[in-house]
Amino acid sequence: MAESLSLDREPCIVLSVVPYNDGRRVVRVLGETLGAVALWVTEGRGKNRQVGKWHPGAILELRGVSRKGSEGLVRFKEARRTHIPVAMFHDVRRSAVAFFLCELVGKLFPEETAHPEVYTLFQTALMRVEEEEQVGWIHAEFMGQLIALMGLAPARPTSAGADVLDLQSGEWKHAMGTEQDHLPPPLSQWFVDLTGETGRHFTASFSDRKELIKGQIRYLGHQLGGLQEIKSYEVLEQVFE
């Protein structure tokens, strides 16, 4: 049985929205203190109908959050926007990056496990999507920072010539194995650069960036014992071609 809860306020980010029936939706959010939870959302009727705020990437504050022990979904009295992503609404590239980030976070973290540091990193990335002029690297940089934050970042190679990163073990090798489970240089070095504090100081072609990001996704899947397919990724790459 789910535990009861009661919170006056809870910052959250919408991860996914599924229509239910009779003007209701099941909305999954990442809360700052709750972790990932599912909400009952009633759209309302007529002038009181509110659907615009419920979209992946929306940054909200829930008020009067509660759940009885026997209920599976969280309820709330009010949801207020804390940020309106105007640029994201009008730019397909920004929307694609935001949707990818939401799907990735939604599939990485289990229900009701608090990750306040991840929440902060996630919110920062979404604000970058809205505010920065170039957004083509935000998702790659986010994954690098996330890998570091989760304590999964591989150490830099210590042996000369060991410059191939094994995505399954996180170890460095002197030669390529199965292509889909290894990153050759310079992609392997870029992978590690993205997990560091100095950020990205390299440039890459579209094809190299694509292979690097695929490597990050595969690495997360291997290190966490599996990761469902990120369906929004292919759409994301198509809008940047």
C-alpha positions, 0 to 999 in steps of 0.5 A: 500500500502506498504511503500517505503524504501531505505537502504544502508546496512541491516544485515539479517538472512534467515528464509525460501526459496520458489522456484518461477519460472524462477530461482527466489525464494521468501526468507523471512528474519529477518532484523536487522532494517526491521524485517521480510520481503520477498525478490525477489532473482534471482539465476542467470545463469551459472557461475553467479548462486548463490544459496548456500547462500540462506538457513535457518540460513544464516547470510547475509548483504544486500546492496542497499535495496529498495522497491517502494510503490507499490511493495510487495517484497523487492529488493537489489543490492547485498547480502554478507555472513558475516558468513559461517556455515561450521559445520552446513552443515556437521552435521545433528543435527546442521542443525536441530537446526538451521532450528527449530530456523528459523521456530520458529522466522518466525512464532512468529513475524509479517511482518516488525516489527523491533526487534533488540534485538531479531535479536541479540539473534537469531544471537548469537544462530546461532553462538552457533549452529556453534561453540559449541560442544554440541548443544542439549540445544541451542534451549531450552535456546534460547526460555527461553531467548526469553520468558524473552526478550519479557516480558513473563517470569513467576515470581517464585512461592511465595507460598509453594507447588505451583510448577505446572506452568499453561502454559495458565496463567503463574500462579503457582498451587498446583496440575496438571490440564490438562497435556498438559497445565501444567508443573509439577516439576522439569520441571516447575522450569527448565522452569523458570531457562531458562528465568533467567540470570544465564542460565541452571544449571541442567541436564535432561533426553532426555524425560524430555528435550523433555517435557520441550521444548514442554512446552515452545512452548505451553507457547509461543502459549498461551501467544501470542494468538496462534502459528502455528505448528512448523513442524521442531520440530519432525525432530529435536527431532528424530535426538537427539534420 
